[in-house]
Amino acid sequence: MGFLNRTITKVFKNPSLGHPNPTKELPKEPIKEKLQDNIQYIKTTLGNSTDLVIREFFIGSKHQIKAAIFYTDGLADSKAIQDFILESLILELPDPSLDTQTANYQLLKDHMLTVGDIKDATEFNSLFTSLLSGDVILLLNGYTKGFTIGMRDWKDRGVTESATETVIRGPKEAFTESLRTNTALIRRKIKDPNLWLETQQIGRVTQTDVALMYINGIVSDEILQEVHSRLDQIDIDGILESGYIEELIEDETYTPFPTIHHTERPDVIAAALMEGKVAILVDGTPIVMTVPTLFVSFMQTAEDYYQRADVSTLVRMLRYFSIFISLLAPSLYVAITTFHQEMLPTTLLISLAAQREGVPLPAFIEALLMELAFEIIREASVRMPQTIAQSVSIVGTLVIGTAAVDAGIVSAAMLIVVAITAISSFVLPSFDLALTIRMLRFPMMFLAASFGLFGIIIGVIAIVLHMCSLRSFGIPYLSPFAPYNLADQKDTFFRMPHWAMFTRPRLINKKNIVREKSTPPEKPGDLTEE
């Protein structure tokens, strides 16, 4: 055992010991002067990959300079390479008298390459990142630096309607898996030059582009610095989805509550940016994260701000009521039927007693079985093909529920409680928060079966205390409820009209609080009077 413990300790201190071929970063080796050496080095490093295209040619009709272009088939625009690179460079040099390396290099860059995005390439580390991202690499014989030419043209899904955040009134577009498409969608919403974008690569193997977007002058400097600090500390071999980033930068790992909000709607991100938040975009996923995040953010939708204030307030109140039903309905049923029958009217108590007369299981086991059965059906409907998922889930729920009641395993009242609980969970706009409520429902039922209503009260107090202890990038999770801020209550349980929400959230933003100076319109006189 002692040898095993020492071995495990060594592996954790040096992860490379746990794998015979640990991944190593490419050395920052400079580009060689001879073109053939560079070609051979690129081929060897990429393992002679068949999707690597290398085209050697001479620049100018007099064969002044030998050159080669490199690009990855399927990631670069081959037609644009033919039109704007090869045809331009094979022409004769405009000024043959320029024979120095510096003059020829600058001549190619300023006069012959008819493309917009051109950068200098001096070492292989960044060269391989650009090459495998879809850029075109141009290297010259006798030169120790080349060109990185932006001609990315891979196939993407295109902008479609969001499948998880549907609205009746509002924009229908959603993010895609392309980072540049996502940043363009946000730029369309906010045309302010203070909307800044920063991009960095995270992941030693995947080299995934991760972008930060924020509005300079509105975002808090402390929050922005904290985001930079947490992203810079990430050391991982690959980032395949934004969930990797979320788990590596969140304040508290061991909590069921989500502390980072994510969405696939550009209008939601635009609204968050104007509140002073920071958006984190990851290439390859349509999910964009915003930090810091408050609990009230998960109870709000984009459509709340497109409808009238009174309608949005009513719907928002319904969501808060639904979260209590989804969390506490089975627990209350178990507690009342087990310990507190005196709380029920006599007629209802007799009806419930008659239903449970033939049920052999306690109320807690009855509720547990039905909740587990519904969770299995719900998870199966997600994993099944979409063409049959809806029909199978509906038929499965009806058949299992009816058969369970007819067989005397559960009572009809329990089936009604479980159905109302499930429907109430679908009212929550955030899928992450709905998952949290589904997780907490089971320990709440256990407390109700053990201590009755006193156990439910203890569980609710424990949940609230835990939420009060959470932070999202240093911002209290339950603000503006705790700590209480009267000025920010205008967009919590209810939504005030837009002209009344003239300030940004004060804990998130401290630099540019006032967001508008609008006033309610004055009512005109009776226009029908002559």
Secondary structure by P-SEA (a helix, b strand, c coil): caaaaaaaaaaaacccccccccccccccccccccaaaaaaaaaaaacccccbbbbbbbccccccccbbbbbbcccccaaaaaccccccccccccccccccaaaaaaaaacccccccbbbbbccaaaaaaaaaabbbbbbbccccbbbbbbbbbbbcccccccccccccccccccccccaaaaaaaaaaacccccbbbbbbbccccccbbbbbbbbcccccaaaaaaaaaaaaaccccccccaaaaaaacccccccccccccccccaaaaaaaaaabbbbbbbccccbbbbccccccccccccccccccaaaaaaaaaaaaaaaaaaccaaaaaaaaaccccccccaaaaaaaaaaaccccccaaaaaaaaaaaaaaaaaaaaacccccaaaaaaaaaaaaaaaaaaaccccaaaaaaaaaaaaaaaacccaaaaaaaaaaaaaaaaaaaccaaaaaaaaaaaaaaaaaaccccccccccccccccccccccccccccccccccccccccccccccccccccccccccccc
